[in-house]
């Protein structure tokens, strides 16, 4: 309920901004998301209604906010696994790129984000002997699959090395849904998530920081969840000066 109320407040606030732009009361930066969406016309030549425009604008913001929760867990992973922090700090070139991507994958596998996703069957089907009638709601246990000992060796251990061999299997590694994002129930922004996480982790390994005493536990009763303290860093300073290249 709290999430629904927060969504409604956000949509109302952004819808008002769209109305202000259309009435000339607010002038957005040319080419900005607010400028483009406020002036966008649908296939019938009409402007998007206020609510639709607000939802589309918020769809640009929401993914980045969601990734921030994974960034907090990335900081926690670096703190709890200092060997990987030093390894990534020393890496360069392709080795660094591969290491950052593997690290991002393991953060998304190990730490909780979305507990499950659901979809309704669009036709009658049988899956592994189970009859699923059209319209039946089917739930995919994301967290459970990513911690299944039948799939992952030592699933509670943080080990980016498990992804060193290449891209993970789309049907067993399901932090943001399963299958191909073009045809299955998988987040279309997953690749962007990985790139954002890799960039964040790279930045965190290029600076020195310490972790003051705080509550780094995270409740599994809240989804999405994060460290209770938010992963506070202190003493932040550059570790070294990178070359312009």
Buried (B, 14 or more C-beta within 10 A) or exposed (E): EEEEEEEEEBBEEBBBBBBBBBEEEBEBEEEEBBBBBBBEEEEEEEBBEBEBBBBBBBEEEBBEEBBBBBBBBBBBBBBEBEEBBEBBBEBEEEEBEBBBBBBBBBBBBBBBBBBEBEEEBEEEEEEEEEEBEEEEEBEBEBBEBBBEEEEBEEBEEBBBEBBEEEEBEBEBBBBBBBEEBEEEBBBEBBEEBBBBBBEBBBEBBBBEBEBEEBEBEBEEEEEBBBBEBBBBBEEEEEEEEEEEE
